[in-house]
Amino acid sequence: MTEEKSPESETVTRETGLELLESSEALKKMPHIFEKVKKLWGFPAFFNYMDSLMLVEQGRESRQGFPEAVYHELNALENFFLHHPDAAGHPSLVAADREEIKQIIKERAIKINYTAGDRR
């Protein structure tokens, strides 16, 4: 009987994130978006681009949105970066970039906690 590894026991590296990105088959069917995500992967600007893709902007409420598979892949990429910023961060990042990423993650955690609260 072989012991199964839990996801927590696996070492998360930059390659893990790049493999996740490269395995995004539905996203690859939208090459203009895939290439930009790939270009921004590991940089603070990735989060601004994700916001521009995922949030409905005023005056653009009639946008069709993404197919479900694309949405899930984008969400998985963002979650990977949020939970593993050191692994996802590009090797060329300077200390200020890494601090900016930490601040972005902190702000997102506050927003998530706020929006997940009791709405009574």
Secondary structure per residue as TSV (DSSP state, phi and psi in degrees):
chain	resnum	aa	ss	phi	psi
A	1	M	-	360.0	127.3
A	2	T	-	-96.1	144.9
A	3	E	-	-85.1	129.1
A	4	E	-	-81.6	141.4
A	5	K	-	-85.4	136.8
A	6	S	-	-85.3	153.8
A	7	P	G	-56.1	-33.1
A	8	E	G	-66.5	-27.5
A	9	S	G	-83.2	-13.4
A	10	E	S	-79.9	142.8
A	11	T	-	-76.0	128.2
A	12	V	-	-97.2	123.5
A	13	T	-	-127.7	174.7
A	14	R	H	-58.1	-38.5
A	15	E	H	-61.9	-34.6
A	16	T	H	-60.0	-45.3
A	17	G	H	-66.5	-40.8
A	18	L	H	-65.8	-36.0
A	19	E	H	-65.3	-40.2
A	20	L	H	-61.4	-44.5
A	21	L	H	-61.4	-48.7
A	22	E	H	-68.2	-21.0
A	23	S	T	-88.0	4.0
A	24	S	-	-80.1	75.5
A	25	E	H	-64.5	-40.3
A	26	A	H	-66.5	-40.1
A	27	L	H	-65.5	-34.4
A	28	K	H	-63.0	-20.8
A	29	K	T	-75.8	-4.6
A	30	M	S	-121.5	73.5
A	31	P	H	-58.8	-33.1
A	32	H	H	-64.3	-36.1
A	33	I	H	-78.6	-44.9
A	34	F	H	-57.1	-46.0
A	35	E	H	-64.4	-37.4
A	36	K	H	-71.1	-41.1
A	37	V	H	-59.5	-44.6
A	38	K	H	-61.8	-41.4
A	39	K	H	-65.3	-38.1
A	40	L	H	-90.5	-9.5
A	41	W	T	-55.7	126.3
A	42	G	T	95.0	-3.4
A	43	F	S	-115.0	155.2
A	44	P	T	-56.5	-33.7
A	45	A	H	-62.7	-17.8
A	46	F	H	-54.9	-42.4
A	47	F	H	-67.7	-39.2
A	48	N	H	-63.4	-40.0
A	49	Y	H	-66.1	-41.2
A	50	M	H	-60.4	-42.4
A	51	D	H	-60.3	-41.9
A	52	S	H	-65.2	-27.9
A	53	L	H	-83.0	-39.2
A	54	M	H	-97.3	-22.2
A	55	L	S	-96.4	144.5
A	56	V	-	-86.1	119.9
A	57	E	-	-87.3	148.7
A	58	Q	T	-58.4	133.5
A	59	G	T	88.9	-7.1
A	60	R	-	-122.8	27.1
A	61	E	T	-64.2	-20.4
A	62	S	T	-86.5	4.3
A	63	R	-	-58.4	144.9
A	64	Q	-	-70.0	-34.9
A	65	G	-	90.3	178.2
A	66	F	-	-94.2	153.8
A	67	P	-	-59.3	151.9
A	68	E	H	-54.5	-41.4
A	69	A	H	-64.2	-38.2
A	70	V	H	-66.5	-45.0
A	71	Y	H	-56.3	-46.9
A	72	H	H	-63.7	-39.6
A	73	E	H	-67.9	-42.5
A	74	L	H	-61.8	-43.1
A	75	N	H	-62.7	-42.0
A	76	A	H	-63.7	-40.3
A	77	L	H	-64.4	-46.7
A	78	E	H	-62.9	-43.5
A	79	N	H	-62.5	-38.4
A	80	F	H	-59.4	-48.6
A	81	F	H	-62.5	-42.3
A	82	L	H	-64.0	-38.6
A	83	H	H	-90.4	-17.1
A	84	H	-	-135.8	56.7
A	85	P	H	-61.4	-33.3
A	86	D	H	-68.9	-37.6
A	87	A	H	-74.0	-38.1
A	88	A	H	-77.7	-30.1
A	89	G	S	-56.9	138.7
A	90	H	-	-66.3	141.2
A	91	P	T	-59.5	-23.1
A	92	S	T	-84.4	-0.9
A	93	L	-	-62.9	139.7
A	94	V	-	-94.0	171.6
A	95	A	H	-56.2	-39.3
A	96	A	H	-63.6	-37.8
A	97	D	H	-65.2	-43.1
A	98	R	H	-64.4	-37.7
A	99	E	H	-66.7	-38.9
A	100	E	H	-61.7	-42.1
A	101	I	H	-62.7	-43.8
A	102	K	H	-60.8	-40.1
A	103	Q	H	-66.7	-41.8
A	104	I	H	-60.0	-45.3
A	105	I	H	-63.5	-42.0
A	106	K	H	-61.9	-44.9
A	107	E	H	-64.0	-39.3
A	108	R	H	-66.7	-37.5
A	109	A	H	-63.8	-39.9
A	110	I	H	-64.4	-45.1
A	111	K	H	-62.4	-42.2
A	112	I	H	-64.6	-45.0
A	113	N	H	-63.5	-38.7
A	114	Y	H	-66.6	-45.8
A	115	T	H	-76.0	-18.0
A	116	A	T	-89.7	-2.0
A	117	G	S	-72.4	176.4
A	118	D	-	-65.2	127.7
A	119	R	-	-104.0	17.5
A	120	R	-	-72.1	360.0
